[in-house]
Amino acid sequence: MRAARRDVLGMGLGASAMALAGEAAAVAIAGADPRIKALAALAAGLVRDGHSAGVQIGVAVEGRKPFVAGYGSANLETGTPVSPGSVLRIASCTKQFTAAAILLLAERGKLALDQPIEAFFPGFPKGDQVTAHQLLTHTSGLHDYVYGGMPADAAGEWQRDPDRHRFLAKMAQPFDFEPGTYWSYSNSGYALLGELIEKLSGKSYAQFVHASLIEPAGMEFTALDEPGDVVPGRAAGYSLDADRPGAFRNAFWGGLPIAEGGLRSTTLDLLRWNAALFGERILSRASLDRMTAPARVKDGRPVGEAHFAPPGQNPGKPPAFVSEPNYGCGLEVCRMFGRRVIWHSGGIRGFNALLFHFADDGLDLALLSNTDNGLVTAFEAFLRAATGGPR
C-alpha cells in the first residue's frame, strides 16, 4: 500500500459494509478520542442513510496520529470501497490554496495585495479599482460566472481560451457593486487570481501550486484534477435522483474549474495541509494573519455585516450556532458553538468537501463525499461533535 498510510489510524470498508455501524468500525477507533468516535459515526451514518455513496473522514487531534477512514463506495459500478487512499475532488476548498499562492507571491515581492489589477490585466473592467485583496476576500463586485446565467457552451469556451481573463471579463459583466463596498462570493474572482498566479510566477497554476504549496506541505495525492488523468484510487462522483436518499446516478463533468475549485485530494493530505498552513510552514505569520483576518469593506464594516443581495432578494442569516461570520482570504472565519473555527466548504458536481481548523480545540477535521451535497445533512452534527456544542 502507499507509504502515506503508515502514519494513519484508519480503515476502508466496502459496499457490503455500508451499514457501517458494526464491529469493524468500533475496533478501528477503539481507544480514540471520543470526538473521533462521534465524528466517525456521523460519517458512517451518511452512507448508511443513503445521503452519500461514500465518505472519507480525517481527524487530527494535537499530539496524536491522525485518524483516517473510508466508508461506502468509491465506485458503485465496480464495488470499489472508499479507503484512506481514495482520491476525491475538493471543489472550493481549492480557494485557500489559491489564496496562499497569492500571499506567497506577495511575500516574494511580485505584487502588493492592495495594488489595482490594471497593472497585470490592462483594460480589464474596473481594473484601476479592483485589487488582489478584494478578489481574495470576495469584495471586488466581480459577478460570479457560476450563478450568473453562463451559457451552456461557455465552460468549453472557457477551457479553450488561452487568455481566460478576457473571457471572464466578457462573461462576468456587469459588476454586482462598486469594488470594496460589499461582500458577495465570486468564483470569477478566484478564476482571475489563478490567471494572476500564472502571470506572476511564469508557471501554470498547477505547477506553481504543486511546487510552492503541495510539496512543502508533504501532500502526496493532491493535484489539479483533469478528466483525462489516470489517477489510482480516484472515486467516481454521484448525484441523487430527485434528492431521494440512496437513488444514486452518475454525475458527469461539467466545466473544468481551476483556481476556484479544481483540486483533487484525500482527507489525509488535507490534514497535512492544515498542519503546514497553521504551523507557518507555508506562509509567514504576517501573511497567515492576513489570510485569516476578517476582511472589511470600505466603510469599515466586517464583510459578515456587508453581504450584497440583488434587489428583491434576502441574503439570509447564518444558523443560530454560528456567530461572527466573516471571510478572510480563501477561508471562512467565525465562531461555531462559541468556538473559533477557520474553514471552507466545497461543492461541485458529484462531490462535497469540508475542511475545518478548530483553533480553540487543537483539532482539524476533513470530510470528503462523492455525492452532490453528501455532507450537508450532518453539517451541524459534525460541528457539535468536534466542538462539544449542545446536542
Secondary structure, DSSP 8 states (H G I E B T S, - for coil): --GGGGG-EEEEB-GGGTT--SHHHHHHTTT--HHHHHHHHHHHHHHHTTS-SEEEEEEEETTS--EEEEEEEEETTTTEEB-TT-BEE-GGGGHHHHHHHHHHHHHTTS--TTSBGGGTSTT-TTTTT-BHHHHHTT-S----STTTT--TTHHHHHHH-SSHHHHHHHHT-S-SSSTTS-B---HHHHHHHHHHHHHHHSS-HHHHHIIIIITTTT-SS-EE--TT---TTB---EEEGGG-TT-EEE--------TTT-EEE-HHHHHHHHHHHHTTSSS-HHHHHHHHS--B-TTS-BGGG-B---TT-------TTEEEEEE-SSSEEEEETTEEEEEEEEEETTEEEEEEEETTTTEEEEEEESBTTTTGGGHHHHHHHHHT---
